[in-house]
Amino acid sequence: MPTTSMPVAGLVPGPRQEQPQADLLVRNAKVFTGDPDRPEARAVAIRDGRVAALGDDHDLAHLVGPGTRVVDALGRRVIPGLNDSHLHVIRGGLNYVLELRWDGVRSLRQALAMLREQAGRTPKGQWIRVVGGWTAEQFAERRMPTVAELNAAAPDTPVFVLHLYQSALMNRAAVRAAGFTRDTPDPRGGQIVRGRDGEPNGVLLAAPGALILYSTLAKAPALDEADKRTSTRHFLRELNRFGLTSAVDAAGGFQNFPDNYATVVDLARSGELSLRIAYHLFPQTAGQELADLKRWTEMVKPEDGDEWLRLNGAGENLTWAAADFENFSEPRPELAAGYEAEFERAVRLLMENGWGFRLHATYDETIRRDLAVFEKLAAEGLFPDGNRWLFDHAETVSADSLDRIAALGGALSVQNRMSFQGNAFRDRYGAEAAAHTPPVRAMLDRGLTVAAGTDATRVSSYNPWVALHWLVTGRTVGGTALYPAENLISRETALGLYTRGGAQLTGEQDVKGVLREGCYGDLAILSDDYLTVPEAAIPDIESVLTVVGGRIVYASAEYEGLAEALPPVNPAWSPVAHFGGYQGGARQASLVAEAVAESEQHRRWRVARGAVPETTPSFVDPCFDH
């Protein structure tokens, strides 16, 4: 009899089979294939890591043999595995178990309670790190924590709380551990906020560059090599929890090649990756970018690797001088005059060696300058010369720049940074500008390749359903409507950006992003039907069973216990070991009403004393409205 994961009637193998049996059969499902030639099915058969057949339960019954695992989807929605096209998955994995995640936490009261509890188990010498994935808007209280609250929650344990690209809060213990004193100079592009006595008060500002935030975080203790391996496996499992089966790693600061890639390389060699990763290489040191790029072109080449781990190119920075910063609480940075000369040399080097790239560019002013370099090389016949290239972010890209990108065969990767920073952008540039930031519909109308992602983990949450909700509704995590109907896209189109779009960026569109015979056997059975649930419920969707290459890599609900076993989280005091990762569901919802009531009482107390006007509460406490 076949191995079944749920009671299944009528699927009994015959005595002889003309076709090899399937390794896995998912039946009784509502399958959205993503394939326009066959958009729907009821069952999917996977053999040797690839889709062997699609059809109705009856159509595929002959593929069931003694070794087939049969999974009854119980009428749930099945989709192709999601692919985050811009995720800092390698860096995130190396640190995941050290981080207290506020992703999905719905009240500041609960966030601070988590911090207090974690302080009681964190050993001396270690830090508590809240590193991205949250914003004040998501809290019922609609405000950030204060430094005083961090000091009260953890008087002796260093606490570092990163808030988007804008700022970080540190308690007294963290200020001491980081070595900040009244004599510490402000780094370029950042500010150490000080009290009247000249001493650092625990607030760091990206003004506008985030280097001050990341370099301070880098002072905290790191994991040893064995624990980095375990941490990465648990982070990949956390991504599998939401139906992710692939990601395009965008590299980033403090991610050196090859040293910081060793963990995923080791996991790939031992067959322990549960997520397919295409990665990029990012020069880390200003002034030696060209030397690094040249050295890498002599070491490796794009598409080196296999279907689990492969090099995709350079970026998201090629030269530091060409990078703008996306702190929407600060004015747009003015890039140095003449950066194009070095930038052109970097692009020329990549083109001559057959390397594609991705390029961080938030503002149209930057994009126009970069495009001028590309057009100069194109006139020489050197660009793009068959190499894949794209702009990341592109929040304020203009219609003219989109036309120029299309003419040069470029692509775009958009992230839901506006769902976390949309109010800050609107406050600075106005509602009209925010209404088409980024202009996703205009990108698609031009036939451009567009892929979607999160830019997690240090700004947005890694939960892809938060990003899909933003694409479909145009709303921030706090519910602010940013976009008119003409800049919204359908649920099916948004899902395509999260499946086929990412595959196109890595040149894998023939084997990834759809459920079709011969494509990778990557799929997710969803907790709720993405195509029909109310819009407000989209961020709460998770996968109940995730399959990558025919392997069950995540299982919950009725399928609990079917996923591959993981080693326990180490160190044992890890926040993830106690709280897990993304916080959501009933446990959080039950705390919201209480937090709202407490917040309103506090606001009225301040109004009565003239501290704030009698208006609707702000999303950010005025004390931290920088």
Long-range contacts (C-beta under 8 A, 24 or more apart in sequence): 1-66, 2-64, 2-65, 2-66, 2-67, 2-68, 2-69, 2-70, 3-67, 3-68, 3-69, 3-70, 4-69, 4-70, 4-71, 4-72, 5-69, 5-70, 5-71, 5-72, 5-559, 5-562, 6-70, 6-71, 6-72, 6-74, 6-558, 6-559, 7-72, 8-70, 8-72, 10-57, 10-61, 11-57, 11-61, 11-64, 11-70, 12-64, 13-62, 13-64, 13-65, 13-66, 13-68, 14-62, 17-62, 17-63, 17-65, 18-62, 19-62, 19-63, 20-47, 21-47, 21-63, 21-64, 21-65, 21-66, 21-67, 21-68, 22-46, 22-47, 22-52, 22-53, 22-60, 22-63, 22-64, 22-65, 22-68, 23-47, 23-48, 23-67, 23-68, 23-69, 23-550, 24-68, 24-69, 24-71, 24-521, 24-547, 24-550, 24-552, 25-60, 25-63, 25-64, 25-68, 25-69, 25-70, 25-71, 26-71, 26-73, 26-78, 26-523, 26-525, 26-547, 27-57, 27-60, 27-70, 27-71, 27-72, 27-73, 28-57, 28-72, 28-73, 28-74, 28-75, 29-73, 29-75, 29-76, 29-77, 29-78, 29-525, 30-73, 30-75, 30-76, 30-77, 30-78, 30-529, 31-78, 31-79, 31-515, 32-77, 32-78, 32-79, 32-80, 32-492, 32-495, 32-531, 33-80, 33-514, 33-515, 33-516, 34-79, 34-80, 34-495, 34-496, 34-499, 34-500, 34-513, 34-514, 34-515, 35-514, 35-515, 35-516, 37-516, 38-516, 41-515, 44-78, 44-515, 44-521, 44-523, 46-521, 46-547, 46-550, 47-521, 47-550, 48-550, 49-520, 49-521, 49-549, 49-550, 50-511, 50-518, 50-519, 50-520, 50-521, 50-549, 50-550, 51-515, 51-516, 51-517, 51-518, 51-519, 51-520, 51-521, 52-517, 53-517, 54-515, 54-516, 54-517, 69-552, 71-525, 71-545, 71-559, 73-525, 73-545, 74-558, 76-525, 76-526, 76-527, 76-529, 76-544, 77-525, 77-526, 77-528, 77-529, 77-530, 77-531, 78-515, 78-523, 78-524, 78-525, 78-526, 79-243, 79-495, 79-499, 79-523, 79-524, 79-526, 79-530, 80-499, 80-513, 80-514, 80-515, 80-522, 80-523, 80-524, 81-243, 81-244, 81-245, 81-246, 81-499, 81-520, 81-522, 81-523, 81-524, 81-546, 81-547, 81-548, 82-242, 82-243, 82-244, 82-245, 82-246, 82-464, 82-498, 82-499, 82-524, 83-244, 83-245, 83-246, 83-247, 83-248, 83-451, 83-498, 83-499, 83-501, 83-502, 83-503, 83-512, 83-513, 84-239, 84-244, 84-246, 84-247, 84-248, 84-452, 84-453, 84-454, 84-456, 84-462, 84-464, 84-498, 84-502, 85-247, 85-248, 85-413, 85-451, 85-452, 85-453, 85-497, 85-498, 85-501, 85-502, 85-505, 86-248, 86-250, 86-316, 86-358, 86-392, 86-413, 86-415, 86-451, 86-453, 86-454, 86-455, 87-239, 87-247, 87-248, 87-249, 87-250, 87-453, 87-454, 87-455, 87-456, 87-457, 87-462, 88-249, 88-250, 88-251, 88-252, 88-255, 88-455, 88-456, 88-457, 88-458, 89-235, 89-236, 89-239, 89-247, 89-249, 89-275, 89-277, 90-232, 90-249, 90-251, 90-255, 90-260, 90-261, 90-263, 90-264, 90-277, 90-279, 91-252, 91-254, 91-255, 91-260, 91-457, 92-235, 92-456, 92-457, 92-462, 93-228, 93-231, 93-232, 93-233, 93-235, 93-236, 93-263, 93-264, 94-222, 94-223, 94-228, 94-231, 94-232, 94-260, 94-263, 95-129, 95-131, 95-222, 95-223, 95-231, 96-231, 96-232, 96-234, 96-235, 96-238, 96-457, 96-576, 96-581, 97-223, 97-227, 97-230, 97-231, 97-234, 97-235, 97-569, 97-570, 97-571, 97-574, 97-575, 97-576, 97-577, 98-126, 98-127, 98-129, 98-220, 98-223, 98-231, 98-574, 98-575, 99-129, 99-130, 99-131, 99-457, 99-575, 99-576, 100-128, 100-129, 100-130, 100-575, 100-579, 101-130, 101-133, 101-575, 101-576, 101-579, 101-581, 101-582, 101-583, 102-130, 102-133, 102-134, 102-583, 103-133, 103-134, 103-461, 103-462, 103-463, 103-581, 103-582, 103-583, 104-138, 104-461, 104-463, 104-582, 104-583, 104-584, 104-588, 105-134, 105-138, 105-139, 105-583, 105-588, 106-138, 106-139, 106-140, 106-583, 106-588, 106-589, 106-591, 106-592, 106-595, 107-139, 107-140, 107-141, 107-588, 107-591, 107-592, 107-594, 107-595, 108-136, 108-139, 108-140, 108-141, 108-143, 108-144, 108-145, 108-595, 109-140, 109-141, 109-591, 109-594, 109-595, 109-598, 110-583, 110-588, 110-591, 110-595, 111-139, 111-145, 112-145, 112-149, 112-153, 114-575, 114-579, 115-150, 115-153, 115-154, 115-159, 116-153, 116-154, 117-578, 118-154, 118-575, 118-578, 118-579, 119-153, 119-154, 119-156, 119-157, 119-159, 121-573, 121-578, 122-157, 122-573, 123-573, 125-221, 126-157, 126-158, 126-220, 126-221, 126-573, 127-157, 127-158, 127-159, 127-160, 127-174, 127-177, 127-220, 127-221, 128-154, 128-157, 128-158, 128-159, 128-160, 128-575, 129-160, 129-162, 129-217, 129-220, 130-159, 130-160, 130-161, 130-162, 131-160, 131-162, 131-217, 131-457, 131-458, 132-162, 132-164, 132-456, 132-457, 132-458, 132-459, 132-460, 132-461, 133-456, 133-457, 133-459, 133-460, 133-461, 133-462, 133-582, 134-163, 134-461, 135-163, 135-164, 135-420, 135-421, 135-477, 135-478, 136-163, 136-619, 136-620, 136-621, 137-420, 137-423, 137-476, 137-477, 137-478, 137-479, 137-480, 137-619, 138-477, 138-478, 139-595, 140-591, 140-592, 140-593, 140-595, 140-596, 140-599, 141-595, 141-596, 141-598, 141-599, 141-602, 142-478, 142-599, 142-617, 142-618, 142-619, 142-620, 143-599, 143-617, 143-618, 143-619, 143-620, 143-621, 144-169, 144-620, 144-621, 144-624, 145-169, 146-621, 146-623, 146-624, 147-171, 147-201, 147-202, 147-203, 150-202, 151-202, 158-220, 160-216, 160-217, 160-220, 162-213, 162-217, 162-458, 164-327, 164-420, 164-421, 164-459, 165-206, 165-210, 165-213, 165-325, 165-326, 165-327, 165-421, 165-459, 166-205, 166-206, 166-327, 166-329, 166-330, 166-421, 166-424, 166-626, 167-203, 167-204, 167-205, 167-206, 167-213, 167-624, 167-626, 168-203, 168-204, 168-213, 168-216, 168-217, 169-202, 169-203, 169-204, 169-624, 170-202, 170-203, 170-204, 170-216, 171-202, 172-202, 174-202, 175-200, 175-202, 177-219, 177-220, 178-216, 178-219, 179-219, 186-212, 187-211, 187-212, 187-215, 189-325, 203-624, 205-626, 206-325, 206-327, 206-330, 207-327, 207-330, 208-325, 208-327, 208-330, 208-331, 208-333, 209-325, 209-327, 209-333, 210-325, 210-327, 211-253, 214-253, 214-254, 214-458, 218-254, 225-262, 225-263, 226-570, 227-570, 227-571, 228-263, 229-263, 229-266, 229-267, 230-566, 230-567, 230-568, 230-569, 230-570, 231-569, 232-263, 232-264, 232-267, 233-267, 233-272, 233-274, 233-566, 233-567, 234-566, 234-569, 234-576, 235-581, 236-273, 236-274, 236-275, 236-553, 237-274, 237-553, 237-554, 237-563, 237-566, 238-462, 238-581, 238-582, 239-275, 239-462, 240-274, 240-275, 240-543, 240-546, 240-548, 240-553, 240-554, 241-542, 241-543, 241-546, 241-554, 241-556, 241-581, 241-582, 242-462, 242-463, 242-464, 242-465, 242-541, 242-542, 242-543, 242-582, 243-464, 243-524, 243-526, 243-542, 243-543, 243-546, 244-275, 244-464, 244-546, 245-275, 245-276, 245-520, 245-522, 245-523, 245-524, 245-546, 245-547, 245-548, 245-553, 246-275, 246-276, 246-277, 246-278, 246-502, 246-503, 246-512, 246-522, 247-275, 247-276, 247-277, 247-278, 247-453, 247-502, 248-277, 248-278, 248-279, 248-280, 248-312, 248-413, 248-451, 248-453, 248-502, 248-505, 248-506, 249-277, 249-278, 249-279, 249-280, 250-280, 250-282, 250-315, 250-316, 250-358, 250-392, 250-455, 251-279, 251-280, 251-281, 251-282, 251-315, 251-316, 252-282, 252-316, 253-282, 253-284, 254-284, 255-282, 255-284, 256-284, 257-281, 257-282, 257-296, 258-299, 264-309, 265-309, 268-305, 268-306, 268-308, 268-309, 273-308, 273-309, 274-548, 274-551, 274-553, 274-554, 274-564, 275-548, 275-553, 276-307, 276-308, 276-309, 276-512, 276-520, 276-522, 276-548, 277-308, 277-309, 277-310, 278-309, 278-310, 278-311, 278-312, 278-505, 278-506, 278-508, 279-309, 279-310, 279-311, 279-312, 280-311, 280-312, 280-313, 280-314, 280-315, 280-316, 280-357, 280-358, 281-311, 281-313, 281-314, 281-315, 282-314, 282-315, 282-316, 282-317, 283-317, 283-318, 283-319, 283-320, 286-320, 286-321, 289-317, 289-318, 289-319, 289-320, 289-342, 289-346, 290-319, 290-342, 290-345, 290-346, 290-349, 293-318, 293-346, 293-349, 293-350, 294-349, 297-349, 297-350, 297-353, 297-355, 301-353, 301-354, 301-355, 302-354, 302-355, 302-356, 302-387, 303-507, 307-511, 307-520, 307-549, 310-506, 312-356, 312-358, 312-388, 312-505, 312-506, 313-350, 313-355, 313-356, 313-357, 313-358, 313-387, 313-388, 313-389, 314-350, 314-355, 314-356, 314-357, 314-358, 315-357, 315-358, 315-359, 315-360, 315-392, 316-358, 316-359, 316-360, 316-392, 317-359, 317-360, 318-343, 318-346, 318-347, 318-350, 318-357, 318-359, 319-343, 319-346, 322-359, 322-366, 322-369, 322-370, 323-360, 324-360, 324-361, 324-362, 324-363, 324-365, 324-366, 325-362, 326-362, 326-393, 326-395, 326-417, 326-421, 328-421, 328-424, 328-425, 328-428, 329-421, 329-424, 329-428, 329-626, 331-428, 332-363, 332-365, 335-365, 335-366, 335-369, 339-369, 340-369, 340-372, 340-373, 343-370, 343-373, 344-373, 344-376, 344-377, 347-373, 347-374, 347-377, 347-383, 348-377, 348-382, 350-387, 351-377, 351-382, 351-383, 351-384, 351-385, 351-387, 352-382, 354-385, 354-386, 354-387, 355-387, 356-384, 356-387, 356-388, 356-389, 357-387, 357-389, 358-389, 358-390, 358-391, 358-392, 358-413, 358-505, 359-389, 359-390, 359-391, 359-392, 360-392, 360-393, 361-391, 361-392, 361-393, 361-394, 361-397, 362-393, 362-394, 362-395, 362-396, 363-395, 363-396, 364-396, 364-397, 364-398, 364-401, 367-391, 367-394, 367-397, 367-398, 367-401, 367-405, 368-398, 368-401, 371-401, 371-404, 371-405, 371-408, 374-408, 374-410, 375-404, 375-408, 378-408, 383-408, 384-408, 384-409, 384-410, 388-505, 388-506, 388-507, 390-449, 390-451, 390-505, 393-417, 393-438, 393-455, 394-438, 395-425, 395-437, 395-438, 396-433, 396-437, 396-438, 397-438, 397-439, 397-443, 399-439, 399-442, 402-439, 402-442, 402-443, 402-446, 402-448, 403-446, 405-448, 406-446, 406-447, 406-448, 410-448, 411-448, 411-449, 411-450, 411-451, 411-504, 411-505, 412-443, 412-448, 412-449, 412-450, 412-451, 413-450, 413-451, 413-452, 413-453, 413-501, 413-505, 414-438, 414-440, 414-443, 414-450, 414-451, 414-452, 414-453, 414-497, 415-452, 415-453, 415-454, 415-455, 415-460, 415-467, 416-452, 416-454, 416-455, 416-460, 416-466, 416-467, 416-470, 416-471, 417-455, 417-459, 417-460, 418-470, 418-476, 418-482, 419-460, 419-466, 419-467, 419-469, 419-470, 419-475, 419-476, 419-477, 420-459, 420-460, 420-476, 420-477, 421-459, 422-476, 422-480, 422-482, 423-476, 423-478, 423-480, 423-619, 426-480, 426-482, 434-482, 434-483, 435-482, 435-483, 435-484, 435-487, 436-483, 436-487, 437-482, 439-487, 440-471, 440-487, 440-489, 441-486, 441-487, 441-488, 441-489, 442-487, 444-489, 444-493, 449-501, 449-504, 449-505, 450-497, 450-501, 451-497, 451-498, 451-501, 451-502, 451-504, 451-505, 452-494, 452-497, 452-498, 452-501, 452-502, 453-498, 453-502, 461-582, 462-582, 463-539, 463-582, 463-584, 464-498, 465-530, 465-538, 465-539, 465-540, 465-541, 465-542, 466-539, 467-498, 468-494, 468-495, 468-498, 468-530, 468-538, 469-535, 469-538, 469-539, 471-497, 472-535, 472-538, 473-535, 473-538, 477-539, 478-619, 491-530, 491-531, 492-531, 495-530, 520-548, 520-549, 521-547, 521-548, 521-549, 521-550, 522-547, 522-548, 522-549, 523-547, 525-559, 527-557, 539-584, 540-584, 540-585, 542-584
